Amino acid sequence: MNSPLLPTYARADISFERGEGAWLEATDGSRYLDFGGGIAVASLGYSHPHLVQALVTQGQKIWHTSNLFRIPEGERLAQRLVDASFADTVFFTNSGAEAMECAIKMARKYQSVSGHPEKYRIITFEGAFHGRTLATIAAGGQAKYLEGFGPKVEGFDQVPFGDHDALKAAIGPETGAILIEPIQGEGGIRPVPPQCLRGLRELCDEHGLLLIFDEVQTGIGRTGKFLAAEHSGVTPDIMAVAKGIGGGFPLGACLATSEAAKGMTAGTHGTTYGGNPLAMAVGNAVLDIVLAPGFLDHVAQMGLLLKQRLAELQDRHGRVVELVRGEGLMIGIKLRVNNADFAAAARAEHLLVIPAGDNVVRLLPPLVIAENDVSEALNRLEATCRRMEADMDKTNGVKA
Ligand SMILES: *Cc1c(COP(=O)(O)O)cnc(C)c1O
């Protein structure tokens, strides 16, 4: 495949030109059921009339003004996020990594203006993913993303996932914050048990640390609650969201309590595009739907149905499926076969799923899916499992 694009992605040779709901149509006219949602981004599916209307209406007024002027749609979106969360204040960005950068800078600044400039270090967890900027690859700590990019940005200490003793031992005089995804996304849909999140909150309070949640993937309805933090009742001090909040428009946000944000005064941070009128119009339109009465219940219901049907799939295909985990419409299938092979086989059945760490494929469908979409996905997963089993039998046959 000859392409002028920087080859940092091993792209599948398919291109989509339109979509509706959870369905995508490729340039050759074939249709795919998208249970990857553009990596948890297409929260309202494709061509949602309310989103299209918001984009067109705002597009005819004004796209961009810069943050040197007030942006009323942004103040409205921030207020709605504040009303729906633990936060008092919001900074808008164009991506998840930028929302994380703001979170990291804010935590360091908080400690600095609190008289502890030495407390700049942040504890993170093995398997984490926080983005691809220099600081966020250091936070994520994955060797494959750090390799060859020079000295790792200082100030991140990684501990094994679920190792309480290692976590306690890692807290030192320079520690200023703990950063965690309530459910690891890219790491393989690994949920952090609610009691562990509560334990982290207590540790932070005890040691004067800030608790940062990376809800870039879990936030804005994905898990059946507006924020995944609500499942545990734990309130962080700072939170990054992105992916689903723009429904496909590049948008992220850093949410914080006014205490945690107290160092972020005029001139300390900035962005040219972040929170521009076009992005804000789309963000508000997404919230119109996600915060409408009954919507999150629908997500939770579809999530339960999906999980139940996947448990049955596992019963029938134990040679392929090891286990199913996750919350709401953020579900991981841990496989006994190679996850990239499984995703390719699913694609051959015209179902899109996304590989993740720990040999998992992720299901992150649009939050607007209905029961028949779940049934159709299961038919295709069933066929995918049969393909994988046939391959295994063939391979074993050759060996024997
Ligand atoms: C996707 C993701 C990011 C990075 O977001 P980008 O928009 O790609 O910069 C950060 N954290 C988590 C948990 C993510 O899933």
The ligand as an SDF file (V2000), in Angstrom:
LIG
                    3D

 15 15  0  0  0  0  0  0  0  0999 V2000
   -7.1770    7.3620   23.9760 C   0  0  0  0  0  0  0  0  0  0  0  0
   -6.6730    7.6270   25.3440 C   0  0  0  0  0  0  0  0  0  0  0  0
   -5.7970    8.6900   25.6360 C   0  0  0  0  0  0  0  0  0  0  0  0
   -5.2050    9.5520   24.5560 C   0  0  0  0  0  0  0  0  0  0  0  0
   -6.1580   10.2620   23.8400 O   0  0  0  0  0  0  0  0  0  0  0  0
   -5.7470   10.9350   22.4250 P   0  0  0  0  0  0  0  0  0  0  0  0
   -6.9990   11.6690   22.0260 O   0  0  0  0  0  0  0  0  0  0  0  0
   -5.3840    9.8250   21.5060 O   0  0  0  0  0  0  0  0  0  0  0  0
   -4.6130   11.8490   22.6910 O   0  0  0  0  0  0  0  0  0  0  0  0
   -5.4500    8.8960   26.9550 C   0  0  0  0  0  0  0  0  0  0  0  0
   -5.9200    8.1260   27.9310 N   0  0  0  0  0  0  0  0  0  0  0  0
   -6.7750    7.0960   27.7070 C   0  0  0  0  0  0  0  0  0  0  0  0
   -7.2800    6.3020   28.8390 C   0  0  0  0  0  0  0  0  0  0  0  0
   -7.1680    6.8060   26.3950 C   0  0  0  0  0  0  0  0  0  0  0  0
   -7.9860    5.7730   26.1720 O   0  0  0  0  0  0  0  0  0  0  0  0
  1  2  1  0
  2  3  1  0
  2 14  2  0
  3  4  1  0
  3 10  2  0
  4  5  1  0
  5  6  1  0
  6  7  2  0
  6  8  1  0
  6  9  1  0
 10 11  1  0
 11 12  2  0
 12 13  1  0
 12 14  1  0
 14 15  1  0
M  END
$$$$
